[in-house]
């Protein structure tokens, strides 16, 4: 009979998962509406366009869902990704970046009011400017950020649109 080799007494150590390199994000809605879907924070992955007919183009946006409102998860911002909010699969804010944000932050979201925005655009194009421009401003989406969690946060300031 041959001798059985002794078991190695050194335990196998699993590597620690990488730590997120960004803030813990909390989300609140500017004027909540229970009849609408849930707001989701997403990371933009890619955009593609395809001509469907002679006068129609199909635009496809691929994204990774990060969390649903109210969130409270760490977000990786090491590669300066573009984030935006979706509701029922449709984008409701413009893209923004979370560069320079650390610790806990709260994002306050005012989603796109599509009807108001489109009416303002139509009235502005038809040169009814005193009515159209305020409607454009009121219907446009906005995202603000403040340091801290939703119960204890600082002053909000508006995040600029992301530049690609």
C-alpha positions in Angstrom: 0.0 0.0 0.0 1.2 3.5 -0.8 1.0 6.3 1.9 -1.8 8.9 1.4 -0.4 12.5 1.2 -1.3 14.7 4.1 -3.9 17.5 3.5 -2.4 21.0 3.1 -3.2 22.9 6.4 -3.2 26.4 4.8 -6.8 27.6 4.2 -7.8 29.0 0.9 -8.6 32.8 1.2 -11.1 34.2 -1.1 -10.2 37.6 -2.6 -12.3 40.5 -1.2 -14.8 41.9 -3.7 -13.8 45.3 -5.1 -15.0 48.2 -3.2 -17.2 50.7 -5.0 -15.4 53.9 -6.0 -18.2 56.4 -5.7 -21.0 57.7 -3.6 -24.0 56.0 -2.0 -26.9 57.4 -3.9 -30.4 58.1 -2.5 -33.2 59.3 -4.8 -36.3 61.4 -4.1 -38.8 62.7 -6.6 -39.6 66.5 -6.8 -43.4 65.9 -6.8 -44.2 62.2 -6.3 -47.1 60.7 -8.3 -48.2 57.3 -7.2 -50.1 56.7 -10.5 -46.8 56.7 -12.5 -44.2 54.0 -12.6 -41.1 53.7 -10.4 -38.1 55.9 -11.2 -34.9 53.8 -11.9 -31.4 55.1 -12.0 -29.5 53.6 -14.9 -26.0 53.8 -16.4 -25.8 54.5 -20.1 -24.1 51.7 -22.0 -24.6 52.5 -25.7 -26.9 54.1 -28.3 -27.5 52.8 -31.8 -29.6 54.2 -34.7 -31.1 52.4 -37.6 -33.0 53.7 -40.6 -36.4 51.9 -40.6 -38.0 53.7 -43.6 -37.0 56.6 -45.8 -38.3 59.1 -43.1 -38.1 57.2 -39.8 -35.1 56.3 -37.6 -35.1 53.8 -34.7 -33.0 54.9 -31.8 -32.1 52.2 -29.3 -30.5 53.0 -25.9 -28.9 50.2 -23.9 -28.4 50.7 -20.2 -27.6 48.9 -17.0 -30.2 49.3 -14.2 -28.5 50.4 -10.9 -31.4 50.8 -8.6 -35.0 51.8 -8.2 -36.2 54.7 -6.1 -35.3 55.3 -3.2 -32.0 53.5 -3.9 -29.4 53.7 -1.2 -26.7 51.7 -3.0 -23.1 52.6 -3.8 -22.5 53.6 -7.4 -19.2 53.2 -9.2 -18.1 56.4 -10.9 -14.5 55.5 -11.6 -14.9 55.6 -15.4 -17.0 58.8 -15.5 -20.2 57.0 -16.7 -23.3 58.9 -17.9 -26.4 58.2 -15.7 -30.0 59.1 -16.3 -33.4 58.1 -15.0 -36.0 55.9 -16.7 -39.7 55.2 -15.9 -41.5 52.3 -17.6 -38.6 51.9 -19.9 -38.6 55.5 -21.2 -35.9 58.1 -20.3 -37.3 60.9 -18.2 -34.2 62.9 -17.6 -31.1 64.0 -19.6 -27.8 62.3 -19.0 -25.6 63.5 -16.1 -22.3 62.6 -14.4 -21.6 62.1 -10.7 -18.0 63.3 -10.9 -16.4 64.5 -7.7 -19.3 63.2 -5.5 -18.3 61.2 -2.4 -20.0 59.8 0.7 -23.8 59.8 0.7 -25.6 62.0 -1.8 -29.3 62.6 -2.5 -30.6 63.1 -6.0 -33.8 65.0 -6.4 -35.5 64.3 -9.7 -38.1 66.3 -11.7 -38.9 64.1 -14.6 -39.8 65.2 -18.1 -43.4 66.5 -18.5 -43.7 65.5 -22.2 -47.0 67.1 -22.9 -46.1 70.4 -21.4 -42.6 70.3 -23.1 -44.0 69.5 -26.6 -46.7 72.1 -26.3 -44.1 74.7 -25.3 -41.9 73.6 -28.3 -44.8 73.9 -30.7 -45.8 77.4 -29.4 -42.2 78.6 -29.5 -41.8 77.4 -33.1 -45.0 79.2 -34.1 -43.6 82.4 -32.6 -45.9 82.6 -29.6 -42.8 83.1 -27.4 -44.3 84.6 -24.2 -46.3 81.4 -23.7 -44.0 78.8 -25.3 -40.7 79.5 -23.5 -42.1 79.2 -20.0 -43.8 76.0 -20.9 -40.4 74.6 -22.2 -38.7 75.6 -19.0 -41.5 74.1 -16.8 -41.7 70.8 -18.8 -37.9 70.2 -19.0 -36.4 67.5 -16.8 -34.0 68.5 -14.0 -31.8 66.6 -11.6 -30.4 68.2 -8.4 -27.8 66.8 -6.0 -27.1 67.4 -2.3 -24.6 65.9 0.2 -26.2 63.6 2.8 -29.1 61.2 3.0 -32.8 62.1 2.3 -33.5 62.9 6.0 -30.4 65.0 6.6 -29.0 66.6 3.5 -27.4 69.9 2.5 -28.4 72.4 -0.2 -29.4 71.1 -3.6 -27.7 72.3 -6.7 -28.5 71.4 -10.3 -26.4 68.8 -12.1 -25.4 69.9 -15.6 -26.1 67.8 -18.7 -23.4 65.3 -19.6 -21.2 66.1 -22.5 -20.2 63.1 -24.6 
